[in-house]
Amino acid sequence: MSAVVIVGTGIAGLICALRAAERHDVTLVTKAGVTDSATRYAQGGIAAAMFPDDSVASHVADTVRAAAGVGSRRAAEILCNEGPQRILDLIRLGVPFDRVGGQEGVGGAGGVGREQSVAGDLARGREAAHSVARVLHAGGDATGRAIETALVAAVRAAGITVLEQTMLTDLALTDGKVGGIHTLNATGRRSMLRADAVILATGGAGQLYRHTTNPAVSCGDGLAAAIRAGAAVRDLEFYQFHPTSLAVPGNPLVSEAVRGEGAVLLDDRGRRFMPAEHPDAELAPRDVVARAIAEQMQRQDGAPVLLDATALGRGYLSERFPEITRICRANGLDWAADPVPVTPAAHYWMGGIRTDHFGRTSIPGLFAVGEVACSGVHGANRLASNSLLEALVFAWRSVAMIGEPWPSAAADRPERAAALPSPAVARSGRRPAPVLPSSASAGDPFVRVDLQRLMWDEAGLYRTESGLRTAADRLAGWRASTHTIADREDGNLLTVATALVSAALARRESRGAHFRSDYPAASSLAGSLDELTHPAA
Ligand code: SIN
């Protein structure tokens, strides 16, 4: 039996805790409450090839196509092969996926086929860049909340120790191996938790940006701690912007599933603009739709574009999308009667701590799963509704490796460029190490909103050499203090912002979510990372 510390209580952390507790002594740690995670905000659902008109090969093909030439095919195969089995596990754990006919929540979406899925009469929706409808959902558009609720109940029932209001501040290393974590709690008390294995499941870092669909807790804490500890990271330039957040304070998500059901995007004169942008119009890949909206907003002096879902009808909208209906209403909008204003917002980080196909990082004893990790499965652009699935599948796999010898390949494999961003990098095959922010004693204090504005303006949907250099210079001049959890969050945002900007500077091409206005084309030097970076599963 090993002592295992798991940091983060979204789907990845909860699944790890439930699985690991069968054989190990588990402590689950979160800086907020146990239900505070990005998982809870997931709307559209979770993709898996569960229906007779679908196949694992088709799901793999869609995932790899979205990845824009730099994804790991092997990781995508693992994801799509093991996904259906893991969905059945979620059902066993009590997740009430919607069924056709409405036994649980809402049934058959958008006129898709009503054939039996492998799990019976599961309902499904369609989202952008999926070649068939394969997105399972629960409570209509409350999929994340349904998953979180069921898994938290299972963790409670299993009697797993949960430390809330306890923030990871740093990893504790001994002789290059992880030996636990340092923490800070809400009263300012510092402690150390010893562990034979640490699993980082800390999610993303949407708080890097002025506009984000992520909750307040998404500050890149696990990634920053891993960078400080010297863990290998990868693909940090690939940050996904969701095309449609409601253009109101807080930028709540308006699921892609709404466009999957037939809603359309309109300019300020009420005309559709996506058909002229891409053959798949509103269901084009996420990065294409997000940039098209941003360009349209520029043409209309920054005014948000409109999402018109009125044709779906009031009854269907409130039944299939109760959460978005509630959010609209709370903001004084009636989306059954009128188109609603939407704008892109930071949503998901494809890059992260480099892992193999079992969540193992370059530091022995340290695992990373979920959004904080990067196995290469999403490449430069994540396919809609693959994030919950990825967290689930790779969390499940990682637990099997606790206590096993650490393969030297996981630690020693040199970092390779996912695409070769410049001739110098192409020759060496190595990416520059991320530039770290100035030490805690140097630099000026900053306020978070200034960092968020800077990242939105210079390292957001559109990037240039000069803008990124401006961002790098300003970030290098800032420092954060370390007294409170909020101070630590600021410091972590500074660390991961600096690493992101450094990676974005190095990639002198446009690919997937990373768009360089000064290098608008994809580089012919780019290649797939497949099996270069990843030890075989
Ligand atoms: C959405 O519902 O549009 C978000 C789903 C995702 O990010 O995969």
Residues whose N, C-alpha, C, O or C-beta is under 5 A from the ligand:
A	BS01	SIN	Q43 G44 G45 V254 S255 E256 A257 L383 A384 S385 N386 S387
